[in-house]
């Protein structure tokens, strides 16, 4: 009876304590988790460089590390710079859209026979735009500071990489436990790298096709909206809806008619449906082995404790949790219930690592 009470106490403490800890330590943990994800992206580029030969010789390992790190850092800074420039330009020209917005409101009032102009005008007057702009700039500044911190973490992680195996071996006296732990870490590394590479490819395809549509229609700042489509596609289930909203809303307020907005809405929705329901299942399939219901719960949970960052990290974190739980005998039943198929013995494709 005493053992049962103790187990219940530990379980309740874990269920309540872990979310509280994650919430209050989010400022520390989120940059660290993102640093590991960027580190995994660097490893993806490194694997690509391993296949390249210069004068029939493989590129030295230290050069592979340096080149792959530089590539990722340059990509991050280049994209950040382009997005920042587009966002600044958009902020400057946004007031010019006001006339189109007023025209659309008047048309809507005429169509519905309801005078909504006064109500919307009063609502807009009640918005403190100075406060909104201040908050927006504060968010951007904070994001850039966090990005810098993440990159610092990545640099130190890359420097520590050569000692990981030695530290791991020194941590285990039992060779069987060491081998088992190495296998679990390999599974985690493979699964995260596979998810990031395939999901990035799918998101890039969606963003690229959407960019073509936006340029064809003539929507301003097409690159900015295509980038948002790329980013929000990493949000499970709801990401595609959010990604479609932004360019559609801009098209509606940019042009004097709603025709362009409808074209953008239909085109991007069709792209999302085809890529999301036809291409993605064939490319990624069920390799993550996560229940759809669990993915939604994970999105809600991590969104509650870590905000928007947690929503983006929900799938990678659940993949890691799934692998760890499936390799501990006592927690394997939990992993089975989290899985999509009920089979958690191994990760598909792990043989390729060896």
N, C-alpha and C positions, 0 to 999 in steps of 0.2 A: 504493500500500500504506500509506503514511504517513497519507494522508487518511482511509482506511478505519479505521485504528487510532484516529485522533483522533476520528472520529465515534462509534466504539464507546465510547471513553472518556467522551465527553460524554453519551452515552445512559445509560451505567451510573451516572455521577455524578448525572444528573437523576433516574433511577429511585430511587436511594438517598438522595440529598441532599434532594430536595423533601419526601418524607415526614418525614424527620428534622427539617427546618426547620419544617414545619407543626406537628409534635408539640411541639417545644420553644418555639414562639412562640404556642401556642394561647391563652394567657391574654391576649395582646394582640390577636390576629387575630379571635377569636370575637366579642367585643363590637363590633368594627368591622363585621364581616359582618352581624350582627344589626341594627346601626344603619342600614346600607344597606337592609335589608329593611323596617324600619319607615319609612324615608324613602320607599321605593316605595309603601308603604301610604298614606302622606300624599299622594303624587301621585295615587293612585286616588281619594281623597276630593276632591282638588283638581279632577280631571277632572269629577267629579260636580257640583261647585260651578260649574264653567264653563258648565254647561247651565242653571243657575238664573238667572232675570232678576228684578230688583226694580224695579218701576215701568218696565218695558220697557228697563231698563238692566242690562248685565252687571256682576256684582260685580267691583270693581277687583282686579287681579292680586295686589297686596300683601295685600288682605283675604282673598283666597282662600287664600294661603299661611298666614296667621295662623289663620284659622278651621279649616282642615284639620289644622293642627298641633295646635291646642287640642283638637279632636275626638278625635284619636288619643291624645293624652296623657291626656285625661279617661277615655277608654275603658280604657286600660292601668291607670291608677291605680284606677279603680272596680272593674274585674275582679280586680286584684291584692288589693284590700281585701276583697272578697267571698270570694275563695278563701282568703285568710289567716284570716278570721273563721271560715269553715266548717272549715278545717283545725284551728284551735285548739279549737273546740267538739268536733270529732271526737276529738282527743287526750284531752279531758277525760272523755268518756263511753265511751271504748274499754274501760276496765276493767269497765264494766257488762255488756259482751258476754261476759265470761268464763264466766258461768253457762250461757249458751246454747252456748258452745263445748264446755264439759264435757258438757252433755247430748247434743250431737251425737257426741262421742267415745264416750260410753257406748252410744249407739244403734248406732254403727258396730262397737263391740266385740261387742255382742250379736248383731248381724247376721252378723259374720264368725267368731264364736266364737274370737276372738283377743284376748287382753288387751293392748290397745295403750295403755291409760291410763297405766300406769307409765312406758313408754318415752317417750311424749309429755311427761309431767310432768317427767321427768329432762332431756329436751331443752330444755324451756322454762326450767328452773332454770339451765341452762348459759348462757342468754342474758343478757348484761349490758345490762339495759334502760336503765340510766343512761347507758351509753356510746352506745347507739343513739339515745336522746333528744338527747344532747349533739351527736352527729354530725348529727342531723336539723336541730336548731336552727342549727348551724353552716352547714349547706347552705343553709337558708332565708336566713340573714343574708348569706351570700356571694352568693346569687342576687339579693337586693334591692340589694346594693351594685353588682353587675354591671349590673342594670337601670338604676340611677341613672347609671352611667357611659355606658351605651348612649344614654340620653336626652340626655345632655350632647353626645355625638357627633352625635346627630340635630339638635340645635339649631344646632351649628356647620355641619353640612352644609347645612341650610336657609339659613343666612346666606351660605354660599359659592356657592349655586346660581346666582345672577345673574352670577357671574364665570366659570362653567364654559365657556360657549361662547367667550368671549373668550380664555381660556387655551388652549382647544383650537385655536382658529384661529391663535394665536401659536406653537403648537408645530409647525405644519406649514407649510412653504414651498410644497410642491406641493399645488395645489388638488384634484387628483384623489385624492391620499392622504387629504386632509382630508375630502372627501366620503365616501370609502370608510369611514373611521373613524367618522364621524358616523352612517352607515347601520348599522354594526355595533353602536354604542352604542344606537341606536334599537331595533334588534332585541332587544338584551339587555333594555332597559327595558320594551319591549312584552311580551316573553315572561314576564318575572318578574312584572309587574303582572297579566297574564292568569292566570298560575298561582296567584298569591296570592288574587286576587279570586274565581276560580272554585272553587278548593280550599277557601277560607274559607266560601263559600256552601254547598258540599256538606257540609263538616264541621259547619256550623251546623245544617243540616237534620238530619243524623244525631244531633247532640247534642240538638236540640230534641225530636225524636221519642223519644229515649231518656229524656229528662227527664220527658216525659209518662208513660212506662211506669213509671219509678221512683217518681213521685209517686202514681200509681194503686196500685202495689203497697204503698207506704208505706215505702220505703227511706229511712233517715235521710240527711241531707246530700245530697239529690238534685242540687242545683246543683253541688256539688263534683265528683261523679262525672260529671255531664254535661259539665262543663268539661274534665275529664281525657279524656273521649271526644272532644271537639272537638280538643284538643291532639294526642292520639296518632293521630288520623286523618291528621295530616301526616307520620307515619312511613310510608313506603311498605311495603306487603305485611304487615309484622308489627304495624303500629300498631293495626289493628282487633282483633287477638287480645288485645293488651295492654289496649286500651280496654274490652273486654268482661269481662276478668278481674276488675277492681277492683269494679264494682258487684255482680257475681255473688258474689264472696267476701264482701262486706259483707252481702248479703242472706242468705247461708248462716249467718253468725255472729250476725246481728241477731235473726232469728226462731227460735222453738223447733222449727220443722219445716223440711224442705228444699224444701217446695212453692214458697215465694216465690222461693227461689234458682233453682229450675228455670224458673219463669216469667220471671224476669229474664234468665237465660241464653238461653232460646229466643227471647224477644222482641227482645233487643238483637242477637242473632246474625242473626235474620231481617231486622231493619232494616239491619244492616251489609251483608248479602248483596244486598238489593234496591237500596240506595243505591249500593253499591260496584260491583255488576255490571250494573245497569240504568240508573240515573240518571247516575252519574258518566261512563261511556263516552259517553253522548249529549251531556252538557254539555261535558266537556273533550275527549273524543275522543282523537285522537292528535296533538294540537297541539304537544305537547312533543317529539315525534319521537325518543323515547329508547327503546332496546331494553330489554325487561323484564329481561334478564340483566344488562345494564349497570347498571340501577337497583339490582339486588341487590348487585352488586359495589361500586357507589358507596356503598351503605348500609354495607357491611362495612368498606370503606376509611376513609370519613370517621368511622365509629364507632370505628375503631381509633386514629385520630390525634387526634380531637377529642371522643371520648366521645359521650354522649347528644345534646349540642348538634350534633355533626357529623352524627349520624343525621338530625336534623330539617333540617339545611342541605344534605343530600346532593343532593336533587333540584334546588334552585335553583343550586347550584354546578355541577352537571353540565350544566344548561341553558346557563349562561354559558360553560363550557368548550367545549361543543358548538358554540356560535355562533362563538366565536373560532377554533377549529380549522377550521371549515367555510369561513372567510373568509381563510385563509392557504393558498396553493396547495400548499405542501409538506406541510402537515398535513391537508389535505382528505380523503385516504384514511382517516386515523384517525377523522375525524368520520363518514365513511360507515359504518365498522364499528360506531361507537357508536350510530348511528341505528336507528330501528325499521323504516324502509322502504328505506333505502339512498339516499334523496334528501335532499340537504342544501343545495340551491341557495338556498332562501329560507324564511323563517318564515311560516307561514300567517297572514294577517291583517295583515301589515306595511303593506299599502296603506292601512289605516285610519289610520295615524299621520300620513300626509302630508296 
